[in-house]
């Protein structure tokens, strides 16, 4: 079983708040990814990293930011949450071809 | 040219039947084609994958058929079971960075 963790699993927050979604993996993978997914729908890549101090924006425009200071940790931050940010956020990591996913964070912005 | 088109959007199959999900791509540089399975409340997990040097790969009840000339690949689930009910995603990537281009997903329901 993949060792990739996301916290919190569920978050309900008011508009304008700053939030950080945590993602950690214990597999030593260099590559990490953040996806946005409405339940059961298409995955949209919002950020990725190929290693420490390397981050890139994905295909989906996002108002979030990420950092990669340690190999195992890839947090995603929203400076000012809005209702349009309501979605599920999935973190994944990979060494080669297979991506291992965390359980996701279900975010609701009121 | 980067898209992967997946069909159908949803599929209902009787228990014991064959489930077939199709994907098509345009970019001939793609060289890795995985299928992921996602249950509600979970992240996707790799089910089976194929490279274009073979036309078919089988793992248990799951088979990928790959047609390089038609730029299509499909997932076949034999003897479908209620536990197979999930959303299935095809994807494609090229080169060593393995950044995946995802299909839109197929919600599969297996009726008992």
gemmi code that builds the backbone of each chain (N, CA, C; Angstrom):
import gemmi

chains = {
    "A": [
        ("UNK", (0.847, -1.193, 0.000), (0.000, 0.000, 0.000), (0.892, 1.256, 0.000)),
        ("UNK", (0.473, 2.240, -0.802), (1.237, 3.473, -0.928), (1.192, 4.253, 0.369)),
        ("UNK", (2.327, 4.859, 0.738), (2.423, 5.647, 1.956), (2.413, 7.120, 1.606)),
        ("UNK", (1.236, 7.624, 1.299), (1.072, 9.036, 0.997), (-0.141, 9.536, 1.770)),
        ("UNK", (0.061, 10.623, 2.489), (-0.917, 11.072, 3.460), (-1.353, 12.496, 3.153)),
        ("UNK", (-2.619, 12.752, 3.363), (-3.152, 14.083, 3.179), (-3.954, 14.478, 4.405)),
        ("UNK", (-3.743, 15.702, 4.866), (-4.557, 16.244, 5.954), (-4.905, 17.688, 5.649)),
        ("UNK", (-6.093, 18.152, 6.081), (-7.155, 17.333, 6.649), (-7.872, 16.535, 5.574)),
        ("UNK", (-8.686, 15.582, 5.949), (-9.483, 14.843, 4.974), (-10.685, 15.664, 4.537)),
        ("UNK", (-11.253, 16.415, 5.441), (-12.398, 17.279, 5.157), (-12.154, 18.639, 5.798)),
        ("UNK", (-12.543, 19.702, 5.082), (-12.364, 21.056, 5.601), (-13.499, 21.926, 5.098)),
        ("UNK", (-14.191, 22.568, 6.052), (-15.224, 23.547, 5.718), (-14.741, 24.879, 6.274)),
        ("UNK", (-14.680, 25.886, 5.415), (-14.059, 27.131, 5.803), (-14.801, 28.300, 5.161)),
        ("UNK", (-14.695, 29.471, 5.778), (-15.369, 30.643, 5.249), (-14.556, 31.361, 4.184)),
        ("UNK", (-15.240, 32.126, 3.375), (-14.591, 32.889, 2.305), (-13.546, 33.837, 2.868)),
        ("UNK", (-12.402, 33.922, 2.196), (-11.352, 34.858, 2.574), (-10.291, 34.284, 3.496)),
        ("UNK", (-10.533, 33.072, 4.000), (-9.553, 32.472, 4.908), (-8.365, 31.918, 4.126)),
        ("UNK", (-7.211, 31.900, 4.793), (-6.017, 31.259, 4.230), (-5.975, 29.822, 4.713)),
        ("UNK", (-5.731, 28.894, 3.783), (-5.673, 27.487, 4.167), (-4.457, 26.819, 3.543)),
        ("UNK", (-3.950, 25.808, 4.229), (-2.879, 24.982, 3.694), (-3.308, 23.527, 3.773)),
        ("UNK", (-3.241, 22.865, 2.627), (-3.519, 21.433, 2.562), (-2.176, 20.703, 2.591)),
        ("UNK", (-2.083, 19.726, 3.490), (-0.814, 19.037, 3.689), (-0.759, 17.744, 2.889)),
        ("UNK", (0.429, 17.440, 2.376), (0.659, 16.178, 1.677), (2.055, 15.695, 2.021)),
        ("UNK", (2.157, 14.468, 2.472), (3.449, 13.881, 2.797), (3.529, 12.459, 2.255)),
        ("UNK", (4.737, 12.090, 1.824), (4.953, 10.712, 1.358), (6.260, 10.192, 1.958)),
        ("UNK", (6.258, 8.910, 2.241), (7.404, 8.289, 2.902), (8.173, 7.369, 1.966)),
        ("UNK", (7.906, 7.476, 0.668), (8.517, 6.568, -0.303), (9.775, 7.145, -0.931)),
        ("UNK", (10.126, 8.395, -0.597), (11.313, 9.000, -1.173), (11.172, 9.376, -2.631)),
        ("UNK", (9.924, 9.522, -3.110), (9.703, 9.854, -4.504), (10.107, 11.295, -4.804)),
        ("UNK", (10.752, 11.482, -5.968), (11.129, 12.834, -6.370), (9.939, 13.629, -6.913)),
        ("UNK", (9.063, 12.969, -7.663), (7.970, 13.672, -8.318), (6.739, 13.691, -7.425)),
        ("UNK", (6.128, 14.875, -7.318), (4.860, 15.002, -6.592), (3.914, 15.905, -7.367)),
        ("UNK", (2.618, 15.687, -7.156), (1.594, 16.343, -7.963), (0.412, 16.749, -7.074)),
        ("UNK", (-0.255, 17.840, -7.465), (-1.562, 18.194, -6.906), (-2.576, 18.217, -8.045)),
        ("UNK", (-3.686, 17.529, -7.819), (-4.786, 17.517, -8.761), (-6.038, 18.083, -8.081)),
        ("UNK", (-6.889, 18.706, -8.878), (-8.211, 19.115, -8.428), (-9.222, 18.223, -9.129)),
        ("UNK", (-10.174, 17.691, -8.357), (-11.160, 16.787, -8.942), (-12.511, 16.981, -8.270)),
        ("UNK", (-13.534, 17.324, -9.044), (-14.892, 17.240, -8.523), (-15.219, 15.746, -8.436)),
        ("UNK", (-15.963, 15.314, -7.417), (-16.133, 13.881, -7.157), (-16.522, 13.064, -8.380)),
        ("UNK", (-15.697, 12.058, -8.693), (-15.963, 11.162, -9.812), (-15.721, 11.756, -11.176)),
        ("UNK", (-15.216, 12.960, -11.219), (-15.022, 13.648, -12.497), (-13.538, 13.637, -12.893)),
        ("UNK", (-13.230, 14.342, -13.960), (-11.882, 14.381, -14.518), (-10.872, 14.962, -13.524)),
        ("UNK", (-9.634, 14.486, -13.588), (-8.552, 15.032, -12.765), (-7.889, 16.181, -13.518)),
        ("UNK", (-7.668, 17.281, -12.827), (-7.000, 18.438, -13.420), (-5.705, 18.705, -12.651)),
        ("UNK", (-4.576, 18.677, -13.338), (-3.284, 18.929, -12.715), (-3.138, 20.418, -12.431)),
        ("UNK", (-2.902, 20.783, -11.172), (-2.756, 22.193, -10.827), (-1.318, 22.564, -10.476)),
        ("UNK", (-0.542, 21.652, -9.911), (0.868, 21.899, -9.611), (1.629, 20.574, -9.660)),
        ("UNK", (2.938, 20.665, -9.970), (3.776, 19.492, -9.851), (5.189, 19.903, -9.503)),
        ("UNK", (5.934, 18.915, -9.025), (7.314, 19.143, -8.605), (8.137, 17.926, -8.976)),
        ("UNK", (9.316, 18.163, -9.521), (10.206, 17.065, -9.867), (11.328, 16.880, -8.855)),
        ("UNK", (11.288, 17.686, -7.776), (12.283, 17.532, -6.738), (12.303, 18.755, -5.839)),
        ("UNK", (13.175, 18.717, -4.845), (13.274, 19.822, -3.896), (13.564, 21.127, -4.635)),
        ("UNK", (12.871, 22.168, -4.231), (12.998, 23.529, -4.789), (12.570, 23.630, -6.244)),
        ("UNK", (11.852, 22.633, -6.740), (11.325, 22.639, -8.103), (9.815, 22.566, -8.065)),
        ("UNK", (9.124, 23.600, -8.563), (7.666, 23.557, -8.656), (7.236, 24.186, -9.977)),
        ("UNK", (6.157, 23.639, -10.524), (5.631, 24.143, -11.789), (4.113, 24.175, -11.706)),
        ("UNK", (3.492, 25.092, -12.455), (2.033, 25.113, -12.563), (1.589, 24.073, -13.575)),
        ("UNK", (0.427, 23.495, -13.321), (-0.123, 22.508, -14.230), (-1.014, 23.136, -15.275)),
        ("UNK", (-1.874, 22.289, -15.841), (-2.715, 22.739, -16.942), (-3.870, 23.612, -16.487)),
        ("UNK", (-4.358, 23.381, -15.278), (-5.515, 24.119, -14.789), (-5.037, 25.343, -14.027)),
        ("UNK", (-5.522, 26.501, -14.452), (-5.170, 27.733, -13.755), (-5.660, 27.670, -12.318)),
        ("UNK", (-4.799, 27.990, -11.399), (-5.167, 27.879, -9.993), (-4.634, 29.086, -9.231)),
        ("UNK", (-5.377, 29.517, -8.233), (-4.932, 30.620, -7.394), (-4.124, 30.120, -6.209)),
        ("UNK", (-3.816, 28.830, -6.192), (-3.047, 28.252, -5.102), (-1.557, 28.327, -5.386)),
        ("UNK", (-0.764, 28.132, -4.340), (0.683, 28.055, -4.476), (1.170, 26.805, -3.751)),
        ("UNK", (2.347, 26.341, -4.129), (2.944, 25.156, -3.512), (4.388, 25.447, -3.175)),
        ("UNK", (4.952, 24.595, -2.325), (6.375, 24.668, -2.010), (6.915, 23.257, -1.885)),
        ("UNK", (8.210, 23.105, -2.112), (8.844, 21.775, -1.970), (10.226, 21.998, -1.343)),
        ("UNK", (10.201, 22.122, -0.033), (11.440, 22.365, 0.708), (12.084, 21.045, 1.117)),
        ("UNK", (11.224, 20.029, 1.325), (11.726, 18.693, 1.671), (11.145, 17.702, 0.675)),
        ("UNK", (11.862, 16.648, 0.402), (11.418, 15.640, -0.572), (10.045, 15.097, -0.219)),
        ("UNK", (9.809, 14.863, 1.075), (8.613, 14.148, 1.486), (7.384, 15.036, 1.649)),
        ("UNK", (7.524, 16.343, 1.524), (6.455, 17.252, 1.915), (6.126, 18.206, 0.765)),
        ("UNK", (4.837, 18.337, 0.421), (4.438, 19.149, -0.737), (3.117, 19.847, -0.404)),
        ("UNK", (3.144, 20.878, 0.435), (1.895, 21.528, 0.839), (1.351, 22.476, -0.219)),
        ("UNK", (0.043, 22.621, -0.230), (-0.651, 23.530, -1.141), (-1.369, 24.590, -0.323)),
        ("UNK", (-1.201, 25.850, -0.702), (-1.764, 26.972, 0.068), (-2.696, 27.810, -0.795)),
        ("UNK", (-3.852, 28.123, -0.222), (-4.776, 29.089, -0.807), (-4.759, 30.320, 0.084)),
        ("UNK", (-4.332, 31.457, -0.451), (-4.198, 32.672, 0.374), (-5.548, 33.216, 0.799)),
        ("UNK", (-6.545, 33.096, -0.083), (-7.864, 33.653, 0.223), (-8.920, 32.744, -0.425)),
        ("UNK", (-9.473, 31.856, 0.376), (-10.402, 30.857, -0.169), (-11.693, 31.514, -0.664)),
        ("UNK", (-12.209, 30.969, -1.774), (-13.484, 31.422, -2.344), (-14.377, 30.217, -2.597)),
        ("UNK", (-15.697, 30.429, -2.703), (-16.593, 29.287, -2.990), (-16.204, 28.510, -4.244)),
        ("UNK", (-15.594, 29.192, -5.241), (-15.182, 28.490, -6.465), (-14.049, 27.496, -6.211)),
        ("UNK", (-13.411, 27.569, -5.047), (-12.350, 26.614, -4.697), (-12.910, 25.315, -4.110)),
        ("UNK", (-14.214, 25.265, -3.898), (-14.838, 24.053, -3.367), (-14.609, 22.900, -4.341)),
        ("UNK", (-13.940, 21.844, -3.855), (-13.588, 20.716, -4.711), (-12.857, 19.677, -3.859)),
        ("UNK", (-12.440, 18.597, -4.525), (-11.558, 17.633, -3.878), (-10.148, 17.847, -4.417)),
        ("UNK", (-9.171, 17.826, -3.512), (-7.776, 18.025, -3.888), (-7.009, 16.727, -3.600)),
        ("UNK", (-6.397, 16.193, -4.649), (-5.662, 14.933, -4.553), (-4.177, 15.190, -4.723)),
        ("UNK", (-3.393, 14.600, -3.844), (-1.945, 14.661, -3.937), (-1.435, 13.307, -4.415)),
        ("UNK", (-0.386, 13.298, -5.226), (0.186, 12.046, -5.714), (1.700, 12.166, -5.765)),
        ("UNK", (2.352, 11.028, -5.772), (3.799, 11.014, -5.929), (4.182, 9.864, -6.846)),
        ("UNK", (5.366, 9.976, -7.449), (5.845, 8.887, -8.306), (7.359, 8.918, -8.363)),
        ("UNK", (7.918, 7.743, -8.631), (9.345, 7.648, -8.917), (9.556, 7.460, -10.412)),
        ("UNK", (8.815, 6.537, -10.960), (8.862, 6.299, -12.401), (7.460, 6.519, -12.971)),
        ("UNK", (6.854, 5.473, -13.501), (5.597, 5.670, -14.217), (4.363, 5.688, -13.320)),
        ("UNK", (4.337, 4.873, -12.279), (3.120, 4.744, -11.475), (2.985, 5.904, -10.498)),
        ("UNK", (1.808, 6.568, -10.528), (1.516, 7.607, -9.548), (0.722, 6.995, -8.405)),
        ("UNK", (1.146, 7.294, -7.192), (0.469, 6.844, -5.981), (-0.284, 8.032, -5.393)),
        ("UNK", (-1.564, 7.820, -5.144), (-2.424, 8.911, -4.695), (-2.722, 8.823, -3.208)),
        ("UNK", (-2.842, 9.996, -2.590), (-3.383, 10.064, -1.252), (-4.897, 9.973, -1.287)),
        ("UNK", (-5.540, 9.996, -0.119), (-6.996, 9.839, -0.053), (-7.762, 11.103, -0.425)),
        ("UNK", (-7.062, 12.239, -0.521), (-7.728, 13.468, -0.912), (-8.172, 14.321, 0.265)),
        ("UNK", (-8.349, 15.607, -0.002), (-8.955, 16.555, 0.940), (-10.197, 17.128, 0.273)),
        ("UNK", (-11.341, 16.938, 0.944), (-12.576, 17.514, 0.420), (-12.752, 18.889, 1.028)),
        ("UNK", (-12.622, 19.941, 0.199), (-12.681, 21.330, 0.667), (-14.021, 21.953, 0.291)),
        ("UNK", (-14.656, 22.562, 1.277), (-15.883, 23.326, 1.038), (-15.665, 24.737, 1.553)),
        ("UNK", (-15.856, 25.716, 0.670), (-15.712, 27.117, 1.049), (-17.091, 27.764, 1.033)),
        ("UNK", (-17.499, 28.278, 2.187), (-18.856, 28.839, 2.308), (-18.875, 30.322, 1.984)),
    ],
    "B": [
        ("UNK", (-4.051, 18.180, -29.444), (-3.264, 16.989, -29.706), (-2.843, 16.296, -28.410)),
        ("UNK", (-2.978, 17.020, -27.295), (-2.609, 16.451, -26.032), (-3.749, 15.691, -25.374)),
        ("UNK", (-4.940, 15.723, -25.957), (-6.099, 15.155, -25.301), (-6.126, 13.635, -25.382)),
        ("UNK", (-6.794, 13.065, -24.376), (-7.154, 11.656, -24.385), (-8.668, 11.605, -24.209)),
        ("UNK", (-9.342, 11.051, -25.206), (-10.810, 11.038, -25.182), (-11.304, 9.680, -24.727)),
        ("UNK", (-12.133, 9.679, -23.707), (-12.594, 8.439, -23.085), (-14.104, 8.299, -23.246)),
        ("UNK", (-14.536, 7.072, -23.513), (-15.977, 6.798, -23.638), (-16.263, 5.369, -23.193)),
        ("UNK", (-17.463, 5.084, -22.709), (-18.552, 6.034, -22.450), (-18.335, 6.779, -21.138)),
        ("UNK", (-19.177, 7.745, -20.867), (-19.089, 8.496, -19.613), (-19.576, 7.639, -18.452)),
        ("UNK", (-20.564, 6.793, -18.716), (-21.060, 5.878, -17.702), (-21.472, 4.570, -18.373)),
        ("UNK", (-21.465, 3.498, -17.571), (-21.688, 2.162, -18.123), (-22.322, 1.279, -17.057)),
        ("UNK", (-23.384, 0.600, -17.418), (-24.030, -0.353, -16.514), (-23.926, -1.733, -17.146)),
        ("UNK", (-23.405, -2.691, -16.391), (-23.187, -4.050, -16.886), (-23.737, -5.038, -15.861)),
        ("UNK", (-24.316, -6.107, -16.348), (-24.795, -7.149, -15.451), (-23.613, -7.941, -14.891)),
        ("UNK", (-23.786, -8.400, -13.667), (-22.767, -9.262, -13.061), (-22.457, -10.433, -13.986)),
        ("UNK", (-21.167, -10.689, -14.173), (-20.732, -11.776, -15.035), (-20.482, -11.353, -16.476)),
        ("UNK", (-20.914, -10.160, -16.821), (-20.744, -9.671, -18.188), (-19.357, -9.071, -18.421)),
        ("UNK", (-19.156, -8.594, -19.640), (-17.886, -7.965, -20.012), (-18.076, -6.444, -20.055)),
        ("UNK", (-17.228, -5.729, -19.344), (-17.250, -4.268, -19.369), (-16.141, -3.804, -20.310)),
        ("UNK", (-16.464, -2.856, -21.190), (-15.477, -2.345, -22.146), (-15.486, -0.823, -22.109)),
        ("UNK", (-14.322, -0.253, -21.886), (-14.158, 1.201, -21.860), (-13.083, 1.553, -22.878)),
        ("UNK", (-13.342, 2.600, -23.640), (-12.460, 2.945, -24.754), (-11.793, 4.307, -24.578)),
        ("UNK", (-10.578, 4.414, -25.088), (-9.878, 5.686, -25.101), (-9.182, 5.890, -26.442)),
        ("UNK", (-9.117, 7.148, -26.874), (-8.455, 7.490, -28.119), (-7.519, 8.661, -27.880)),
        ("UNK", (-6.420, 8.681, -28.600), (-5.454, 9.756, -28.444), (-4.981, 10.222, -29.799)),
        ("UNK", (-4.365, 11.406, -29.832), (-3.879, 11.969, -31.094), (-2.348, 11.982, -31.183)),
        ("UNK", (-1.708, 12.203, -30.042), (-0.258, 12.412, -30.053), (0.472, 11.075, -30.179)),
        ("UNK", (1.116, 10.845, -31.312), (1.810, 9.574, -31.536), (3.076, 9.441, -30.703)),
        ("UNK", (3.469, 10.492, -30.014), (4.647, 10.417, -29.142), (4.328, 9.778, -27.792)),
        ("UNK", (3.024, 9.609, -27.478), (2.675, 8.929, -26.229), (3.247, 7.511, -26.263)),
        ("UNK", (3.845, 7.087, -25.136), (4.432, 5.755, -25.110), (4.128, 4.974, -23.838)),
        ("UNK", (3.182, 5.457, -23.069), (2.790, 4.758, -21.845), (1.314, 5.020, -21.624)),
        ("UNK", (0.537, 3.945, -21.425), (-0.922, 4.060, -21.370), (-1.443, 3.265, -20.161)),
        ("UNK", (-1.684, 3.952, -19.036), (-2.207, 3.267, -17.851), (-3.715, 3.428, -17.711)),
        ("UNK", (-4.297, 2.517, -16.961), (-5.676, 2.645, -16.503), (-5.652, 2.704, -14.973)),
        ("UNK", (-6.410, 3.668, -14.442), (-6.533, 3.813, -13.005), (-7.979, 3.542, -12.600)),
        ("UNK", (-8.131, 3.013, -11.382), (-9.438, 2.698, -10.813), (-9.622, 3.560, -9.556)),
        ("UNK", (-10.786, 4.178, -9.441), (-11.042, 5.031, -8.281), (-12.372, 4.675, -7.635)),
        ("UNK", (-12.328, 4.346, -6.353), (-13.538, 4.115, -5.571), (-13.928, 5.413, -4.861)),
        ("UNK", (-15.227, 5.576, -4.554), (-15.673, 6.820, -3.886), (-14.899, 7.073, -2.606)),
        ("UNK", (-14.462, 8.313, -2.444), (-13.748, 8.690, -1.227), (-12.281, 8.295, -1.201)),
        ("UNK", (-11.785, 7.748, -2.313), (-10.378, 7.321, -2.376), (-9.693, 7.994, -3.556)),
        ("UNK", (-8.355, 7.999, -3.516), (-7.622, 8.441, -4.684), (-7.545, 7.327, -5.718)),
        ("UNK", (-7.279, 7.667, -6.977), (-7.131, 6.628, -8.005), (-5.954, 5.711, -7.685)),
        ("UNK", (-6.021, 4.491, -8.183), (-4.931, 3.523, -8.023), (-4.686, 2.849, -9.365)),
        ("UNK", (-3.410, 2.627, -9.676), (-3.062, 1.987, -10.944), (-3.636, 0.587, -11.012)),
        ("UNK", (-4.313, 0.302, -12.130), (-4.927, -1.012, -12.348), (-4.062, -1.858, -13.278)),
        ("UNK", (-3.734, -1.300, -14.410), (-2.967, -2.014, -15.430), (-2.443, -0.977, -16.415)),
        ("UNK", (-1.312, -1.265, -17.055), (-0.731, -0.317, -18.003), (-0.095, -1.062, -19.158)),
        ("UNK", (0.063, -0.361, -20.280), (0.641, -0.985, -21.472), (1.545, 0.004, -22.189)),
        ("UNK", (2.519, -0.512, -22.901), (3.361, 0.286, -23.785), (3.056, -0.134, -25.213)),
        ("UNK", (3.332, 0.729, -26.191), (2.866, 0.467, -27.562), (3.605, -0.637, -28.304)),
        ("UNK", (4.548, -1.293, -27.657), (5.241, -2.381, -28.359), (4.481, -3.697, -28.279)),
        ("UNK", (3.379, -3.719, -27.514), (2.528, -4.915, -27.461), (1.090, -4.514, -27.766)),
        ("UNK", (0.299, -5.454, -28.242), (-1.085, -5.142, -28.616), (-2.082, -5.519, -27.517)),
        ("UNK", (-1.625, -6.298, -26.539), (-2.543, -6.712, -25.491), (-1.760, -7.038, -24.232)),
        ("UNK", (-2.377, -6.712, -23.091), (-1.798, -7.089, -21.800), (-2.919, -7.530, -20.892)),
        ("UNK", (-2.717, -8.660, -20.241), (-3.770, -9.234, -19.405), (-3.263, -9.417, -17.983)),
        ("UNK", (-4.080, -8.996, -17.018), (-3.784, -9.251, -15.615), (-5.079, -9.685, -14.943)),
        ("UNK", (-5.188, -10.997, -14.736), (-6.410, -11.527, -14.143), (-7.596, -11.291, -15.058)),
        ("UNK", (-8.642, -10.642, -14.530), (-9.849, -10.387, -15.331), (-9.731, -9.114, -16.168)),
        ("UNK", (-8.636, -8.383, -16.034), (-8.468, -7.096, -16.696), (-7.511, -7.217, -17.878)),
        ("UNK", (-7.925, -6.703, -19.025), (-7.113, -6.753, -20.245), (-7.103, -5.377, -20.896)),
        ("UNK", (-5.923, -4.935, -21.308), (-5.821, -3.750, -22.169), (-5.589, -4.252, -23.586)),
        ("UNK", (-6.400, -3.737, -24.514), (-6.158, -3.954, -25.943), (-5.669, -2.640, -26.540)),
        ("UNK", (-4.590, -2.724, -27.321), (-3.959, -1.506, -27.844), (-3.882, -1.592, -29.359)),
        ("UNK", (-4.383, -0.567, -30.042), (-4.355, -0.499, -31.500), (-3.572, 0.744, -31.902)),
        ("UNK", (-2.292, 0.528, -32.215), (-1.401, 1.663, -32.492), (-1.826, 2.426, -33.742)),
        ("UNK", (-2.229, 1.721, -34.782), (-2.580, 2.391, -36.044), (-3.839, 3.244, -35.882)),
        ("UNK", (-4.778, 2.781, -35.061), (-6.012, 3.528, -34.835), (-5.872, 4.537, -33.706)),
        ("UNK", (-4.753, 4.492, -33.000), (-4.506, 5.365, -31.841), (-5.626, 5.221, -30.813)),
        ("UNK", (-5.915, 3.956, -30.491), (-6.965, 3.663, -29.523), (-6.491, 2.566, -28.580)),
        ("UNK", (-6.998, 2.611, -27.358), (-6.764, 1.522, -26.432), (-7.994, 1.359, -25.551)),
        ("UNK", (-8.207, 0.146, -25.101), (-9.431, -0.122, -24.355), (-9.151, -1.047, -23.176)),
        ("UNK", (-10.014, -0.929, -22.197), (-9.972, -1.785, -21.004), (-11.153, -2.745, -21.072)),
        ("UNK", (-10.859, -4.028, -20.924), (-11.895, -5.047, -20.879), (-11.874, -5.685, -19.487)),
        ("UNK", (-13.040, -5.744, -18.867), (-13.163, -6.413, -17.580), (-14.049, -7.628, -17.801)),
        ("UNK", (-13.451, -8.798, -17.691), (-14.182, -10.051, -17.894), (-14.883, -10.447, -16.589)),
        ("UNK", (-16.000, -11.164, -16.721), (-16.728, -11.665, -15.545), (-16.884, -10.532, -14.513)),
        ("UNK", (-17.439, -9.416, -14.942), (-17.544, -8.225, -14.091), (-18.306, -8.534, -12.796)),
        ("UNK", (-17.788, -7.981, -11.700), (-18.346, -8.224, -10.370), (-18.802, -6.909, -9.731)),
        ("UNK", (-19.756, -6.958, -8.809), (-20.192, -5.716, -8.147), (-19.043, -4.935, -7.525)),
        ("UNK", (-18.012, -5.623, -7.049), (-16.840, -4.954, -6.482), (-16.024, -4.186, -7.496)),
        ("UNK", (-16.308, -4.395, -8.799), (-15.624, -3.633, -9.843), (-16.275, -2.267, -10.058)),
        ("UNK", (-17.422, -2.041, -9.443), (-18.108, -0.758, -9.585), (-17.211, 0.355, -9.061)),
        ("UNK", (-16.848, 1.274, -9.938), (-15.875, 2.322, -9.625), (-15.826, 3.261, -10.824)),
        ("UNK", (-15.018, 4.301, -10.704), (-14.745, 5.159, -11.859), (-13.381, 4.785, -12.419)),
        ("UNK", (-13.306, 4.614, -13.719), (-12.071, 4.194, -14.394), (-11.558, 5.338, -15.272)),
        ("UNK", (-10.267, 5.593, -15.156), (-9.627, 6.640, -15.931), (-8.532, 6.031, -16.809)),
        ("UNK", (-8.534, 6.370, -18.089), (-7.377, 6.077, -18.916), (-6.470, 7.302, -18.893)),
        ("UNK", (-5.227, 7.099, -19.273), (-4.266, 8.190, -19.301), (-3.168, 7.850, -20.294)),
        ("UNK", (-2.346, 8.842, -20.598), (-1.219, 8.632, -21.505), (-0.092, 9.568, -21.109)),
        ("UNK", (1.119, 9.145, -21.399), (2.270, 10.010, -21.151), (3.350, 9.704, -22.166)),
        ("UNK", (4.348, 10.575, -22.218), (5.464, 10.360, -23.134), (6.775, 10.677, -22.440)),
        ("UNK", (7.783, 9.952, -22.807), (9.107, 10.239, -22.307), (9.294, 9.872, -20.847)),
        ("UNK", (10.383, 10.375, -20.291), (10.772, 9.941, -18.956), (10.124, 10.738, -17.833)),
        ("UNK", (9.414, 11.841, -18.134), (8.824, 12.587, -17.024), (7.496, 11.980, -16.571)),
        ("UNK", (6.891, 11.128, -17.414), (5.668, 10.399, -17.060), (4.543, 11.299, -16.590)),
        ("UNK", (4.495, 12.562, -17.031), (3.378, 13.416, -16.662), (2.151, 12.945, -17.433)),
        ("UNK", (1.089, 12.599, -16.713), (-0.058, 11.945, -17.319), (-1.061, 12.940, -17.892)),
        ("UNK", (-1.589, 12.607, -19.071), (-2.741, 13.281, -19.664), (-3.924, 12.347, -19.423)),
        ("UNK", (-4.940, 12.827, -18.722), (-6.015, 11.973, -18.240), (-7.255, 12.037, -19.132)),
        ("UNK", (-7.912, 10.892, -19.265), (-9.255, 10.876, -19.834), (-10.248, 11.398, -18.814)),
        ("UNK", (-11.492, 11.587, -19.262), (-12.519, 12.212, -18.424), (-13.143, 11.261, -17.422)),
        ("UNK", (-12.883, 9.960, -17.555), (-13.410, 8.999, -16.595), (-14.679, 8.318, -17.066)),
        ("UNK", (-14.863, 7.073, -16.637), (-16.079, 6.297, -16.902), (-16.574, 5.728, -15.586)),
        ("UNK", (-17.825, 6.048, -15.255), (-18.411, 5.494, -14.041), (-19.047, 4.154, -14.389)),
        ("UNK", (-18.500, 3.088, -13.825), (-18.970, 1.730, -14.111), (-19.797, 1.212, -12.940)),
        ("UNK", (-20.990, 0.729, -13.254), (-21.856, 0.103, -12.258), (-22.120, -1.320, -12.691)),
        ("UNK", (-21.822, -2.261, -11.806), (-22.091, -3.670, -12.084), (-23.333, -4.075, -11.269)),
        ("UNK", (-24.379, -4.459, -11.998), (-25.639, -4.824, -11.329), (-25.606, -6.289, -10.922)),
        ("UNK", (-25.976, -6.580, -9.651), (-25.943, -7.968, -9.177), (-26.979, -8.847, -9.883)),
    ],
}
model = gemmi.Model(1)
for chain_id, residues in chains.items():
    chain = gemmi.Chain(chain_id)
    for i, (resn, *xyz) in enumerate(residues, 1):
        res = gemmi.Residue()
        res.name, res.seqid = resn, gemmi.SeqId(i, " ")
        for name, pos in zip(("N", "CA", "C"), xyz):
            atom = gemmi.Atom()
            atom.name, atom.element = name, gemmi.Element(name[0])
            atom.pos, atom.b_iso = gemmi.Position(*pos), 0.0
            res.add_atom(atom)
        chain.add_residue(res)
    model.add_chain(chain)
structure = gemmi.Structure()
structure.add_model(model)
structure.setup_entities()
